[in-house]
Each structure stands twice: as structure tokens, then as C-alpha cells.
């Protein structure tokens, strides 16, 4: 795919994604019952990170695809882009992985794990804080500070090439396994096991879980996680094979697979909107509402002005 075509594709989705993100933010902020539920905290934070990807990160690859070179060609810009790109991507993957795990806890153990304050912190807030802090700190050390080597940036390549720590075999493998392989396959396994548990519960007709209450939550998770698996899994599997057995595996398609994850942030607002039927109804009513002409009919009573006397 040519660079200009990539720019056009991103640009076509960028503005609608930003508009829908703002609509979702207003909906969450103005709706206190929805905002206060534990199951929605992860989604709101994920949408916030995604909004940063759309507004801070996405203009940089768009500029590269449009110009076909890095502008401005400075080390500081390359450091910022690489740190921003890697950090936001991994935050999104870790959040999605944790949301997938947390759905098991909310569906099957909500009465035991989230009743006490310390348990709520341990199984809800602390994992989210870890997801938010881990990647920025990791890439700040190994990309920005870079204690082991000095990166020579290439201003003709996407992301200015790769940071120099990629040449450190152990560190590169740790980065791939912990920051990419682990969250992607956690998303896949958590969703497969959740669906398996749902089917098992329904077949066995056990009444431990009220499925009418949790059906929407499970369906929402499956829809959003399918977006992450569909766009991240091919790249993850390809990099795993290249790293372990075949260094040239799918090398001719690697650029397309590296381009695909950009559509996670571009499509996520639309996918999240599709899981909110109440909001969709409000948007339809707002867009399709037609002004009605009200005709006031006055009835003239001939005797209205007369004073009745006995």
C-alpha cells in the first residue's frame, strides 16, 4: 500500500473517531449512574487513552505518510514520537487485557471481591494504575534515557526507525514478551475462557450467575476485544515466529501488519458506540428530529366578553 493511500485511510477515519470520542465522553460524564459503575471505569479510561492516541499520536504518522519523510527531522521529535507511540499502544493493550480479566471477577466473584474497600483497591484500582504507569516509565528509561546505547535516528523511516535497545537481545525479547505477547494473548484467552464459562453455566443450568444482568457486559467485552485481537494478533504471531524460528517470515507483509494497529484507535469509538443502544437512540432522535409546526386555534366565543348576571 502506498504512503498516500495510508494517509487518506487514516484521515477518513480520524475526524469521525474524534467526534464520536467527544460524544462518548459527554455521555459518560453527564450520566452519573453509568459513570459510577465499576464495570465502566476501565472503558472510560481506555477511551481517554484512545483519545490521546487520536489527537497526540496519530498526527505524527499522518505527517510521515503524507510527506514520506520525518518532519521536523530532529532527535527530540523522534524521541517524543517513539515514546508516545510505544507508551500509548502498550497502555491500551494492558488496559484491554485487564478489562478482559476483570470481567471474570465482575461476573463470577462480584459479591466477594468488590464489597470491601481494600479488595476494591486491590482488584480494581491498583491494576488500572499499573496499566497506566508501566509503559510510560519503561519506555522513558529505555527510549528517552537509553542507558545502554545511543539511538541513531533515520528521518526517512516510519517512527525514525527503531530505538537502539532493540539490538540488546535479552531486553528486546523481554519487551516483546511482556509488553506485546502477554497482553494480546491474555485478551484472547480471557475472552475464550469467559465465553466457555458462560456456555458451561447455561448448559448446566446453574443459577449462580444472573445472565440477564451480565449479558450486555459480556457481549460488549467480546465486541471490543475482537477489534484488538483482529488487528494486533497477526502482527504478534508474525513477530513471534520471526524471533524464534524464521527471521524472514512474512517479511513482505510486515509493513501492512504494522499499519493495521492504527485502526484500533480509529475504530474503537465506533465500536464502543455500537455497544451503547441508549446513546445511539439519543443521537438518532437529535439528528432526525424535525421541528413541528404548532397551530394555535383560538375559539371566539361571542359571549366571552359579556358579563353574565342573574
Helices and strands as residue ranges (DSSP letters): H 3-30, H 32-36, H 38-52, I 53-57, H 58-67, H 75-108, H 110-113, H 117-120, I 121-125, H 126-139, I 140-145, G 158-160, G 164-167, H 169-176, I 177-181, H 182-204, H 211-244, G 251-253, H 254-260, H 262-274, H 277-288
